[in-house]
Amino acid sequence: MTTFASGTDTLTRDALTVLQPGFPGTTAPDWLLRRLGEGLASVGLFGRNIASPEQLAALTAQLRTERDDVLVAIDEEGGDVTRLEVRTGSSFPGNNALGAVDDAELTREVAHELGRRLAACGVNFNWAPSADVNSNADNPVIGVRSFGADPGLVARHTAAYVRGLQSAGVAACTKHFPGHGDTNVDSHHALPRIDADPAVLAERELAPFRAAMAAGSRAVMSAHILVPALDAEHPATLSRRILTDLLRGELGYDGLIVTDGMEMQAISSTYGIERGSVLALAAGADAICVGGGLADDETVRRLRDALVGAVRAGELPEERLADAAERVRRLARWTAAAAEGATASADPGVGLRAARRALRVTGAGTFTPLTEAPYVATLSPVANIAVGDETPWGVAAELAALLPGTATDTYTGDEAAHAALKAAGERRIVAVVRDEHRHPWMAAALDTLLTARPDTVVVEMGLPQAPPRGALHIATHGASRVSGRAAAEVIAGA
């Protein structure tokens, strides 16, 4: 049973309880353990905190020596966004691959296996799935993180993912409410805006969230986006109309509402994280996610003091803060009960099976699989912050396992094709791209490669929006490790 440090009053404990901070390193720092003793109820894990499943299990056990009911949260979507396998690439295809297969039972099985592995490491709260309908193919931050562009498809797979994850004892956090799919700005950098009328929003953006709620999603994450049809002044995270009137009132949601990272520029550069956190709680949020970039005790102290000060100044009702803290504690109680009743059946091969089924292959009828080691030219865009640039992706490593001697390099910019042709020499070229349709330099590089070497194999590991081309074209619908493996198997005829 958790006991709190003496001298910590109820208001201060509640202010700490609603925070979900991150921290540096692969062991818990002293300040974090002290804050858990004072009332902090959640921590957020990122790639920097994880070296191996064994280390992660030891870390979460360390946290629970200070507070046995701590919520250990992680941003583990599978696919392109992985923290559990940040150094190797994910064993699970992402949402777009699952949507391409369109087998809801397979999605449930993948989410269950992902949840089982998280639970085995002591993680009980996952900031997933993304329920965003990717209606804008130029979206720079969602893309393959979405199940697709059709609201019905996204809804049924969101529900299946929630059921699968929670059957493993891990709370799902469906995001990014009210929907981040129709944006062309990354909220890590600026404030996106969706100019859709209420009828479109109801039929498109909100449909997957309704399905997630019906499936029992224990949490919903708000989006840092401006939706004038719902609230012309405040982004969703800070909007009472969106979080309380719409999500709580019209949609009847009674679970935890957690914010997206408050250090993201959409909030921090306009409101600041302290003021933004106060406004988010007042609007109806229950938990403040912070720590993707800010991960120290000073941040926790500042936010705690800002919330306490806002209550004492009459800017934030004390009962609103108390209600939010109780919702956090209620989720902690649910995770404890869910862990006892979780089904633990393992299916370690489900990710690769799903990745194989997701492939869309063009030109296979006239293609002879490679028997000699090729040259892999990876045309790489700048990774968005949610994905990160530390996770390896592509097909080179997987091809090298099947065709020893495979050579590779990464290219970007206008001279990419000429440099790749020179480096490849007489080797067969495999060109790997990610969202060709969004990057003119990438499309131009493929033009040059295919003119000089028509037998080039093209692997698209982002959204397959551009027409297929090349001697063989493989769309993987995501850049997970298993997606790379599935594509390599086709290329090498394995």
Protein Blocks (a to p, Z undefined) as FASTA:
>chain_A
ZZddehiafklmmmmmmpccddedjbdcfklmmmmmnopabdcddfklpcbfklmmmmmm
mmmmmomkbccddddeghjbcfklmmnopabdcfklmmmnopaklmmmmmmmmmmmmmmn
opabdcbddfbdcfblklcklmmmpgbjbfklmmmmmmmmmmmmmmnopacdddddebjk
lccbdfklmccdddddfklmmmmmmmmmmmmmmnopabdcddddddfklomkbcfklmmk
lmmmmmmmmnopabdcddddfkbmklmmmnopmlmmmmmmmnopabdcehjlgccfklmm
mmmmmmmmmmmnopacfklmmmmmmmmmmmmmmmmmmmmmpcfbdcfklmmmmmmmmpcc
ehklmpccdfbdcddddddddddfklopmbccdjklmmmmmmghiacdddedjklmmmmm
mmnmmaccddddehkllmmklmmmmmmmmmmmmmbccddfbdcfbccedjbdcdehiabf
klmmmmmmmmnoZZ
